[in-house]
Amino acid sequence: MTRRWWHLDPGGVLIGLALVALSLTPSLLPRPAILQGVLAGVAFGLGYMVGALVWWIIRSSLGWRPTARVRRAFWWGMLALAAFIIIVIGLVAVGWQNEVRALVEVSPLDAVAVGAFLAGALVTAVLLVVIGRGVRRMSAHPVRLAGPAIGLLTATVAVAAGVLALGMVVVAAIDAIYADRNGAPDAALVEPSSEFRSAGPQSAVEWQGLGRHGGTFIAGGPTAAQISEQTGVDALEPIRVYVGLAHAETVVERAELAVAELRRTGAFERELLVVATTTGSGWLEDQGVDSVEYLHAGDTAIVAVQYAYTPSWVSFLFDQDAPIGAAQATFEAVYAEWSSLPADDRPRLVTYGLSLGAHGGQETFADVDELRERTDGALFVGSPASSTMWRELQAARDAGTPAWQPVLDGGAEVRWMSQPGDTERLPGPWAEPRVLYLQHATDPITWLTPELLWSPPEWLEPEQRGADVSPSMRWIPVVTGLQVTIDMLMGQSVPARHGHNFGDVMVDGWRDVTGDAGLTPAALDALRAEIASYAITDED
């Protein structure tokens, strides 16, 4: 008898439902119902694939065919299991989610969006199962002709080809969407009239070519008057230089144009020069760039070069070399000009990056020794775990210190901060140039690695776990990797002190690395409050 297209494999359903239940367990950050549904759907799809394969192997090996009575009993059992997951485990999952929400200072759930969860789960699961069944049908004919081995090989090739084709379509669609979004600066922004900004008077950088995030960076930030009002210190107009993708064909040419802009604006005469690496879409976070300008009374210059217009996760998955190439080209071009100046008549040179920008900034240097030799300090915020320097420093940390807040050589050269005052708790001196990482225990950007799919991470070990990481979170093969991937989308949806949000420590981080312009304690407190009050934004 020919199976109907809606027929489901018993093994696939069993393992799929089991993974759905496991996907409801807590992770680093709270998950909205729709994203939890998508996660459950993906978990079911993966479980279904594994279960269907196991079921096929059992049937093929044993030649067993269950009777109609056994099949009916099995499906009634699956229906009961599905109800159990939705009702009983669902209620437990709400408790887990509220535990996570309390730890990251988010209001508890006052209602459960069952509809959104089921919609996300069913649509995702059905789509994945349909794709899988299509691939299986494609391999059925080779199986009949050449046997199971060739059929399995054909199916594997077909799956790989299908995934590749689907990936290419998705990437092309994402590229088209974000190319359009990058476009020109927002129409509400005012083109700069200051000589201290790219796209200002006599600038070789055209306003329309800055793109969405470049325009926001150039048109934004505090003025000299606003800095003086906020800090009580006489201020200069901060210098901001940005070169977009449209301004030159290659990243090297864009870096050279950026250096020309630094010369034009007088950036090499300022007290502090910051080489910033953007996130994937060209974004520079207001909390980071504004903080350093306030701290140094505007006697600063910040330079950045755009290397992409898609979100960081797209660059991370499909073009990890892009931020590295941009960071290296920009730093080397700036460094060549800066190092040609008299040592006692040039600005202090520091490097800065957030998220994928931190990844690119670190990869510019072979190790921390070279970083400290060629700069006057570095601030890396929410570093991805893929960064070579970050991995090496984490691995070399002092025994007994946790992965989420390591101590290296007693904090002699490199330190980590999660909360204000963290760096001051180490008793020994902190030599200059200083390197500082801002890092949270609940930041999925930092802890998401491929190894999470098959290997338990040390940051979940009891003695390594951060105080805001749920004690109920457990590593589950494959599932935890999927959970933290979903968490990555929610990294900035939580208050500062958690996730990928560092607004409450940005001022202290910059001050630890670069000092300040003599701000009073009261002015520093007011500045901390001002920066922490910024509306949470993201690169998209």
Wavefront OBJ file of the C-alpha trace (Angstrom):
o trace
v 0.000 0.000 0.000
v 1.376 3.442 -0.943
v 1.852 5.800 1.976
v 0.015 9.091 1.855
v 2.093 12.253 1.859
v 1.000 13.140 5.392
v 2.194 9.847 6.869
v 4.601 10.358 9.781
v 7.349 8.036 10.943
v 6.697 6.797 14.508
v 10.381 7.039 15.424
v 10.603 10.564 14.053
v 7.586 11.729 16.040
v 8.843 10.129 19.255
v 12.315 11.654 19.138
v 10.936 14.924 17.785
v 8.525 15.336 20.701
v 11.292 14.457 23.148
v 13.477 17.254 21.728
v 10.526 19.655 21.844
v 10.223 18.983 25.581
v 13.963 19.552 26.062
v 13.829 22.790 24.055
v 11.507 24.252 26.691
v 14.230 24.087 29.350
v 15.816 27.419 30.377
v 18.809 29.051 28.739
v 20.680 32.340 29.207
v 17.923 34.836 28.378
v 14.103 34.959 28.300
v 12.556 33.829 25.025
v 9.381 35.319 23.485
v 6.668 32.784 22.725
v 7.079 33.013 18.953
v 10.836 32.387 19.140
v 10.308 29.570 21.610
v 7.885 28.112 19.104
v 10.414 28.357 16.293
v 13.010 26.724 18.531
v 10.572 23.914 19.351
v 9.828 23.477 15.638
v 13.510 23.225 14.756
v 14.042 20.780 17.613
v 11.157 18.652 16.354
v 12.533 18.739 12.805
v 15.983 17.587 13.895
v 14.529 14.951 16.202
v 12.223 13.747 13.463
v 15.144 13.308 11.078
v 17.125 11.272 13.606
v 14.111 9.260 14.768
v 12.996 8.462 11.219
v 16.472 7.209 10.370
v 16.614 5.031 13.501
v 13.115 3.693 12.800
v 14.109 2.831 9.209
v 17.236 1.016 10.403
v 15.235 -1.003 12.955
v 12.594 -1.996 10.452
v 15.167 -2.841 7.785
v 17.329 -4.871 10.157
v 14.590 -6.796 11.938
v 12.052 -6.950 9.158
v 9.434 -6.016 11.762
v 6.082 -4.541 10.747
v 3.842 -3.443 13.622
v 0.230 -4.585 13.552
v -2.630 -2.125 13.165
v -3.388 -2.492 16.889
v 0.196 -1.616 17.840
v 0.160 1.376 15.488
v -3.080 2.677 17.008
v -1.731 2.288 20.522
v 1.455 4.056 19.551
v -0.315 7.069 18.037
v -2.631 7.407 21.003
v 0.472 7.365 23.163
v 2.054 10.113 21.007
v -1.102 12.188 21.335
v -0.923 11.821 25.122
v 2.749 12.729 25.098
v 2.072 15.858 23.024
v -0.669 16.890 25.461
v 1.671 16.244 28.393
v 4.358 18.435 26.837
v 1.955 21.281 26.103
v 0.159 21.237 29.446
v 2.480 19.866 32.134
v 5.947 20.650 30.776
v 4.546 23.905 29.384
v 3.564 25.000 32.896
v 6.983 24.029 34.236
v 8.589 25.937 31.343
v 6.733 29.097 32.378
v 8.293 28.745 35.815
v 11.725 28.306 34.230
v 11.210 31.379 32.054
v 10.162 33.478 35.044
v 13.246 32.291 36.917
v 15.412 33.480 34.025
v 13.478 36.746 33.790
v 13.994 37.452 37.497
v 17.747 36.817 37.223
v 18.123 39.293 34.348
v 15.734 41.804 35.933
v 12.827 41.463 33.502
v 9.178 41.462 34.605
v 7.607 38.007 35.001
v 5.151 36.617 32.494
v 1.586 37.662 33.290
v 0.137 35.580 30.466
v 1.274 32.742 28.249
v 1.018 33.328 24.500
v 0.090 29.754 23.617
v -1.141 30.782 20.176
v 2.147 32.432 19.201
v 4.104 29.439 20.484
v 1.994 26.910 18.594
v 2.090 28.998 15.417
v 5.873 29.242 15.479
v 6.270 25.562 16.355
v 3.797 24.125 13.856
v 4.863 26.238 10.885
v 8.546 25.507 11.469
v 8.062 21.813 12.163
v 5.771 21.237 9.177
v 8.145 23.092 6.857
v 11.127 21.024 7.981
v 9.240 17.721 7.798
v 7.926 18.524 4.311
v 11.444 19.346 3.132
v 12.738 16.131 4.669
v 10.012 14.020 3.066
v 10.717 15.643 -0.286
v 14.364 14.682 -0.020
v 13.362 11.151 1.003
v 11.136 10.775 -2.047
v 14.003 11.973 -4.253
v 16.174 9.167 -2.898
v 13.524 6.428 -3.135
v 14.194 5.548 -6.777
v 18.002 5.124 -6.331
v 17.288 2.917 -3.309
v 15.148 0.582 -5.395
v 17.720 0.494 -8.200
v 20.986 0.268 -6.306
v 20.115 -0.700 -2.762
v 20.082 1.089 0.619
v 23.752 2.123 0.632
v 23.585 4.038 -2.647
v 20.184 5.386 -1.721
v 21.495 6.729 1.575
v 24.424 8.335 -0.224
v 22.074 9.871 -2.769
v 19.837 11.200 -0.023
v 22.826 12.705 1.773
v 23.989 14.439 -1.400
v 20.450 15.626 -2.081
v 20.119 17.031 1.449
v 23.460 18.815 1.154
v 22.514 20.241 -2.232
v 19.115 21.302 -0.955
v 20.549 22.983 2.129
v 23.155 24.752 -0.021
v 20.537 25.938 -2.507
v 18.213 27.098 0.264
v 21.111 28.851 1.971
v 22.017 30.672 -1.229
v 18.437 31.816 -1.690
v 18.215 32.999 1.930
v 21.550 34.829 1.738
v 20.550 36.505 -1.530
v 17.243 37.605 0.007
v 18.936 38.934 3.145
v 21.528 40.736 1.059
v 18.850 42.410 -1.052
v 16.855 43.472 2.012
v 19.795 44.991 3.849
v 21.327 46.542 0.734
v 18.099 48.484 0.412
v 18.054 49.322 4.132
v 21.678 50.505 4.053
v 20.853 53.007 1.306
v 21.348 56.635 2.248
v 21.223 58.263 5.695
v 17.813 58.603 7.290
v 15.894 61.506 5.791
v 15.299 62.930 9.272
v 19.040 63.395 9.880
v 20.737 66.699 9.192
v 23.791 66.741 6.965
v 26.750 68.012 9.037
v 27.965 71.570 8.681
v 30.974 71.054 10.950
v 34.466 70.735 9.531
v 35.091 68.106 12.222
v 32.760 65.581 10.618
v 32.996 63.461 7.503
v 30.584 64.790 4.865
v 31.068 68.284 6.316
v 32.642 71.285 4.532
v 35.636 70.346 2.305
v 35.132 66.660 3.061
v 35.823 64.146 0.299
v 33.182 61.885 1.857
v 29.720 62.378 0.400
v 26.771 62.435 2.773
v 24.582 60.168 0.647
v 27.266 57.456 0.569
v 27.488 57.084 4.347
v 24.614 54.643 4.509
v 22.086 54.271 7.295
v 24.438 53.664 10.219
v 27.215 55.900 8.937
v 24.777 58.793 8.686
v 23.531 58.155 12.214
v 27.089 58.130 13.570
v 28.183 61.293 11.736
v 25.006 63.255 12.500
v 24.849 62.051 16.104
v 26.884 62.400 19.265
v 27.243 65.248 21.733
v 28.343 68.723 20.708
v 30.995 70.695 22.592
v 28.247 72.679 24.329
v 26.403 69.538 25.390
v 29.598 67.998 26.727
v 30.376 71.099 28.789
v 26.829 71.211 30.131
v 26.958 67.531 31.086
v 30.445 67.447 32.608
v 31.199 71.036 33.680
v 34.455 70.948 31.672
v 35.339 73.200 28.735
v 35.041 71.033 25.644
v 36.056 70.809 22.007
v 33.890 69.670 19.136
v 34.516 65.904 18.833
v 35.863 64.612 15.518
v 33.999 61.788 13.828
v 35.269 60.171 10.614
v 33.344 57.483 8.759
v 33.794 56.047 5.272
v 30.964 53.991 3.806
v 30.905 51.192 1.288
v 29.848 53.574 -1.478
v 32.890 55.814 -1.072
v 35.512 53.423 -2.450
v 35.634 50.010 -4.085
v 38.060 48.282 -1.686
v 38.519 48.377 2.051
v 42.125 49.555 1.605
v 40.930 52.533 -0.446
v 38.294 53.308 2.165
v 40.951 53.163 4.895
v 43.184 55.562 2.952
v 40.255 57.950 2.522
v 39.588 57.728 6.261
v 43.178 58.744 7.035
v 42.859 61.683 4.630
v 39.757 62.702 6.586
v 41.671 62.435 9.849
v 44.311 64.795 8.465
v 41.702 67.240 7.182
v 39.862 67.417 10.498
v 43.020 67.782 12.606
v 42.447 64.438 14.318
v 46.185 63.829 14.843
v 46.290 66.952 17.017
v 43.689 65.641 19.453
v 44.404 64.005 22.814
v 42.812 60.646 21.968
v 42.390 58.831 18.640
v 40.017 55.840 18.597
v 40.162 53.296 15.778
v 36.723 51.695 15.942
v 35.617 48.569 14.108
v 31.901 48.512 13.331
v 29.484 45.632 13.636
v 28.444 43.765 10.498
v 25.992 46.399 9.300
v 28.330 49.331 9.913
v 26.804 50.243 13.272
v 28.627 51.995 16.115
v 26.765 51.928 19.422
v 25.920 55.355 20.863
v 26.728 54.279 24.409
v 30.270 53.376 23.390
v 31.228 56.304 21.176
v 29.441 59.014 23.161
v 31.002 57.880 26.439
v 34.585 58.444 25.332
v 33.737 61.877 23.898
v 32.125 62.993 27.157
v 34.988 61.614 29.263
v 37.649 63.489 27.303
v 35.742 66.736 26.847
v 35.537 66.251 23.095
v 39.325 66.208 22.664
v 38.862 63.034 20.649
v 38.705 61.637 17.151
v 36.864 58.415 16.253
v 37.413 56.760 12.880
v 35.549 53.814 11.350
v 35.276 52.142 7.950
v 32.231 50.185 6.784
v 32.820 46.667 5.448
v 29.254 45.310 5.085
v 25.599 46.276 5.447
v 24.140 43.010 6.733
v 23.696 42.194 10.459
v 26.649 40.767 12.351
v 25.233 37.242 12.411
v 25.189 37.213 8.599
v 28.807 38.359 8.372
v 29.740 35.915 11.124
v 28.199 32.960 9.292
v 29.127 33.783 5.705
v 32.063 36.221 5.664
v 34.100 36.158 8.873
v 37.091 37.646 7.065
v 35.240 40.894 6.296
v 35.528 42.517 9.766
v 39.113 41.308 10.088
v 40.118 42.764 6.728
v 38.447 46.088 7.498
v 39.940 46.315 10.982
v 43.432 45.493 9.741
v 43.291 47.880 6.782
v 41.962 50.728 8.895
v 44.362 50.259 11.773
v 47.416 49.855 9.536
v 46.562 52.981 7.541
v 46.019 55.014 10.715
v 49.060 53.521 12.421
v 51.343 54.383 9.484
v 50.346 58.037 9.707
v 50.323 58.145 13.507
v 53.716 56.457 13.936
v 55.327 58.951 11.538
v 54.577 61.759 13.995
v 56.838 62.717 16.915
v 56.084 60.501 19.922
v 55.525 63.531 22.149
v 53.266 65.291 19.644
v 50.623 62.788 18.633
v 47.390 61.517 20.177
v 47.108 58.410 22.274
v 45.981 55.604 19.967
v 43.375 53.131 21.195
v 41.301 50.433 19.506
v 37.647 49.697 20.184
v 35.052 47.216 19.010
v 31.668 45.870 20.032
v 30.522 42.337 19.158
v 31.764 41.514 15.639
v 33.722 44.769 15.809
v 35.560 43.370 18.829
v 36.319 40.251 16.799
v 37.813 42.237 13.921
v 39.747 44.539 16.243
v 41.390 41.652 18.085
v 42.310 39.728 14.950
v 44.334 42.744 13.786
v 47.040 41.745 16.256
v 48.954 38.479 16.606
v 48.671 38.522 20.394
v 48.166 40.809 23.345
v 51.858 41.736 23.393
v 51.645 43.169 19.883
v 48.390 44.903 20.780
v 50.008 46.652 23.744
v 53.158 47.434 21.773
v 51.308 49.214 18.963
v 48.497 50.960 20.855
v 47.871 52.908 24.031
v 44.998 50.692 25.086
v 42.047 48.626 23.916
v 38.390 48.191 24.859
v 36.601 45.117 23.521
v 32.902 44.799 24.318
v 30.911 41.568 24.126
v 33.611 39.693 22.265
v 32.491 36.660 20.240
v 34.098 33.394 21.319
v 35.528 32.938 17.824
v 38.130 35.646 18.467
v 41.577 34.055 18.670
v 42.976 36.467 21.251
v 39.915 36.110 23.473
v 40.185 32.323 23.386
v 43.879 32.351 24.202
v 43.470 34.765 27.111
v 40.496 32.848 28.495
v 42.448 29.583 28.327
v 45.444 31.122 30.107
v 43.435 32.631 32.984
v 44.509 32.128 36.574
v 43.398 28.863 38.167
v 40.122 29.074 40.041
v 38.784 32.128 38.227
v 35.507 31.708 36.331
v 35.235 31.760 32.548
v 32.732 34.616 32.594
v 35.063 36.863 34.640
v 38.637 35.614 34.342
v 41.733 36.968 36.037
v 44.943 36.768 34.024
v 48.306 37.188 35.766
v 46.568 38.941 38.619
v 45.224 41.563 36.204
v 48.666 42.944 35.383
v 47.863 43.836 31.751
v 44.406 42.529 30.819
v 41.214 42.683 32.856
v 37.514 41.833 32.512
v 34.527 43.836 33.738
v 30.884 42.874 34.099
v 29.746 45.275 36.819
v 31.120 48.676 37.884
v 34.107 48.256 40.192
v 35.123 44.796 38.972
v 38.560 45.938 37.844
v 39.239 47.701 41.137
v 38.766 44.543 43.183
v 42.056 43.099 41.972
v 44.786 44.120 44.426
v 47.779 44.381 42.096
v 48.740 47.233 39.730
v 47.337 47.463 36.205
v 50.117 48.452 33.833
v 49.549 50.677 30.822
v 48.689 50.218 28.007
v 45.589 48.595 29.420
v 43.394 46.021 27.702
v 39.842 45.603 28.976
v 37.029 43.230 28.054
v 33.439 44.044 28.975
v 31.798 40.642 29.390
v 28.594 39.252 30.900
v 27.859 35.709 32.027
v 24.532 35.836 30.141
v 25.817 37.236 26.835
v 24.993 34.654 24.131
v 27.277 36.422 21.643
v 30.245 35.509 23.824
v 29.255 31.931 24.615
v 27.819 30.693 21.316
v 30.260 28.266 19.698
v 29.852 25.242 17.388
v 31.199 23.044 20.196
v 28.083 23.855 22.201
v 26.199 21.377 19.999
v 28.223 18.369 21.147
v 30.278 19.370 24.179
v 29.268 20.811 27.586
v 30.760 24.292 28.142
v 32.797 25.126 31.209
v 30.736 28.276 31.850
v 27.812 26.023 32.859
v 29.824 24.112 35.441
v 28.589 24.911 38.988
v 31.818 26.623 40.048
v 31.992 28.585 36.769
v 28.369 29.679 36.454
v 27.583 33.403 36.718
v 25.149 34.621 39.353
v 22.553 35.626 36.724
v 22.661 32.282 34.873
v 19.687 30.098 35.801
v 20.637 27.235 38.144
v 18.070 25.158 36.222
v 19.943 25.494 32.937
v 21.599 22.253 31.871
v 23.651 21.408 28.817
v 21.722 19.231 26.369
v 23.382 18.022 23.161
v 22.221 20.031 20.128
v 19.375 21.648 22.088
v 21.570 24.031 24.112
v 23.277 25.182 20.930
v 19.878 25.975 19.411
v 18.744 27.736 22.581
v 21.789 30.002 22.768
v 21.384 30.770 19.058
v 17.857 32.016 19.781
v 19.208 33.883 22.827
v 21.581 35.716 20.491
v 18.585 37.421 18.890
v 17.503 38.676 22.329
v 20.909 39.862 23.529
v 19.949 43.522 23.878
v 16.378 42.993 25.055
v 17.448 42.852 28.714
v 18.621 45.640 31.035
v 22.259 46.649 31.281
v 24.265 44.288 33.493
v 23.004 41.315 31.486
v 23.053 39.838 28.010
v 24.694 41.907 25.285
v 23.869 45.233 26.947
v 26.771 47.130 28.521
v 25.338 50.609 29.040
v 25.995 50.631 32.776
v 29.723 49.860 32.454
v 30.675 51.675 29.255
v 31.786 54.858 31.022
v 33.829 52.934 33.599
v 35.310 50.751 30.873
v 36.553 53.702 28.839
v 37.777 55.489 31.960
v 39.791 52.440 33.062
v 41.540 52.256 29.693
v 41.930 55.945 28.796
v 41.329 58.011 31.930
v 39.284 61.223 31.664
v 39.608 64.989 31.379
v 39.471 65.625 35.114
v 35.765 65.047 35.680
v 34.559 65.311 39.271
v 32.961 62.305 41.011
v 29.582 64.019 40.730
v 30.081 64.612 37.009
v 31.104 60.987 36.499
v 28.005 59.754 38.326
v 25.807 62.016 36.212
v 27.525 60.798 33.044
v 27.038 57.159 34.027
v 23.333 57.819 34.533
v 23.102 59.653 31.203
v 24.748 56.874 29.182
v 22.795 54.138 30.975
v 19.555 55.982 30.137
v 20.140 55.758 26.391
v 17.405 53.871 24.623
v 18.534 50.354 23.817
v 19.262 50.145 20.117
v 20.599 47.421 17.886
v 22.442 47.277 14.629
v 19.425 46.294 12.572
l 1 2 3 4 5 6 7 8 9 10 11 12 13 14 15 16 17 18 19 20 21 22 23 24 25 26 27 28 29 30 31 32 33 34 35 36 37 38 39 40 41 42 43 44 45 46 47 48 49 50 51 52 53 54 55 56 57 58 59 60 61 62 63 64 65 66 67 68 69 70 71 72 73 74 75 76 77 78 79 80 81 82 83 84 85 86 87 88 89 90 91 92 93 94 95 96 97 98 99 100 101 102 103 104 105 106 107 108 109 110 111 112 113 114 115 116 117 118 119 120 121 122 123 124 125 126 127 128 129 130 131 132 133 134 135 136 137 138 139 140 141 142 143 144 145 146 147 148 149 150 151 152 153 154 155 156 157 158 159 160 161 162 163 164 165 166 167 168 169 170 171 172 173 174 175 176 177 178 179 180 181 182 183 184 185 186 187 188 189 190 191 192 193 194 195 196 197 198 199 200 201 202 203 204 205 206 207 208 209 210 211 212 213 214 215 216 217 218 219 220 221 222 223 224 225 226 227 228 229 230 231 232 233 234 235 236 237 238 239 240 241 242 243 244 245 246 247 248 249 250 251 252 253 254 255 256 257 258 259 260 261 262 263 264 265 266 267 268 269 270 271 272 273 274 275 276 277 278 279 280 281 282 283 284 285 286 287 288 289 290 291 292 293 294 295 296 297 298 299 300 301 302 303 304 305 306 307 308 309 310 311 312 313 314 315 316 317 318 319 320 321 322 323 324 325 326 327 328 329 330 331 332 333 334 335 336 337 338 339 340 341 342 343 344 345 346 347 348 349 350 351 352 353 354 355 356 357 358 359 360 361 362 363 364 365 366 367 368 369 370 371 372 373 374 375 376 377 378 379 380 381 382 383 384 385 386 387 388 389 390 391 392 393 394 395 396 397 398 399 400 401 402 403 404 405 406 407 408 409 410 411 412 413 414 415 416 417 418 419 420 421 422 423 424 425 426 427 428 429 430 431 432 433 434 435 436 437 438 439 440 441 442 443 444 445 446 447 448 449 450 451 452 453 454 455 456 457 458 459 460 461 462 463 464 465 466 467 468 469 470 471 472 473 474 475 476 477 478 479 480 481 482 483 484 485 486 487 488 489 490 491 492 493 494 495 496 497 498 499 500 501 502 503 504 505 506 507 508 509 510 511 512 513 514 515 516 517 518 519 520 521 522 523 524 525 526 527 528 529 530 531 532 533 534 535 536 537 538 539 540
